[in-house]
Amino acid sequence: MTQSPNIPKSPPPPPITGYMAAVEGRGAPKPARKPRKPTLVSVAKQASKAAIAVERYEVKPDGTVVVVTGKPEPAAADNPWPLDEFRTKETKQ
C-alpha cells in the first residue's frame, strides 16, 4: 500500500504558551527587571567603604542622590551678623 501524493500533510501543532509552557518549563523568558535606584543608606555605605570624605548628601526631588565631597567647614566664631539685635527683649504672653 502506497500513499498517494495528493494527501495533505497535517499542520504543525500550535506553540505551547501560558500555563502549559510554565508546566513544561518552556516559553518565553521573562524580561529583565529595571534596577532599583540606590538609597541614601546604600550610597553612604559605599562612600564610607571607599574612604571618601563626604561633606553632605543631597536627595533631589526625582530621587537621585548627590554626594558632595570634601571636609565640612565649621562656622566662623567671629560672625559679623550677631543675632542678638533680632531677638525681642521681652517674651510675648
C-alpha positions in Angstrom: 0.0 0.0 0.0 1.5 3.3 -1.0 0.3 6.8 -0.1 -0.8 9.0 -2.8 0.9 12.4 -3.2 -2.4 14.2 -3.1 -3.0 13.7 0.7 -2.2 17.0 2.5 0.1 16.9 5.5 -1.3 17.9 8.9 -0.3 21.3 10.1 2.3 21.6 12.9 0.8 21.8 16.4 0.4 25.4 17.8 3.1 26.7 20.1 2.7 26.0 23.8 2.0 29.2 25.7 0.6 30.2 29.1 0.0 27.6 31.7 1.3 24.6 29.7 4.5 26.4 28.9 5.1 27.1 32.6 4.3 23.4 33.5 6.6 22.1 30.9 9.3 24.7 31.6 9.2 26.2 28.2 8.1 29.5 26.9 9.4 33.0 26.5 12.0 34.1 29.1 10.9 36.8 31.5 12.0 40.3 30.6 14.9 41.7 32.7 13.8 43.9 35.6 14.8 47.5 35.8 17.4 48.0 38.5 16.3 49.9 41.6 17.5 53.4 42.4 20.2 53.5 45.1 19.0 54.5 48.5 20.7 57.1 50.7 21.9 54.4 53.1 23.5 52.3 50.4 25.2 55.4 48.9 26.5 56.3 52.4 27.8 52.8 52.9 29.6 52.8 49.6 31.2 56.1 50.3 32.4 55.0 53.7 33.7 51.8 52.3 35.7 53.7 49.7 37.0 56.1 52.4 35.6 59.2 50.7 35.4 62.3 52.8 31.8 63.4 52.4 30.6 66.9 53.2 26.9 66.2 52.7 24.4 64.1 50.8 21.6 65.7 48.8 18.5 64.0 47.6 16.9 65.6 44.6 13.1 65.5 44.0 13.4 62.9 41.3 15.1 60.5 43.8 18.7 60.8 42.8 21.3 61.1 45.5 24.2 63.6 45.1 27.3 63.1 47.1 29.2 66.4 47.9 32.8 65.5 48.8 35.2 67.5 50.9 35.6 68.3 54.6 32.8 70.3 56.2 33.9 73.8 57.3 32.9 74.8 60.8 31.0 78.1 61.2 33.2 81.1 61.9 33.3 82.1 65.6 33.6 85.8 64.8 30.3 86.1 63.0 29.8 89.6 61.7 26.0 89.1 61.9 25.1 88.8 65.5 21.6 87.5 66.2 21.1 89.5 69.4 19.8 92.5 67.5 17.0 90.4 66.0 15.8 88.9 69.3 13.0 90.5 71.2 13.8 91.6 74.7 10.6 90.7 76.3 8.6 87.5 75.9 5.1 87.7 74.4 2.3 86.3 76.6 
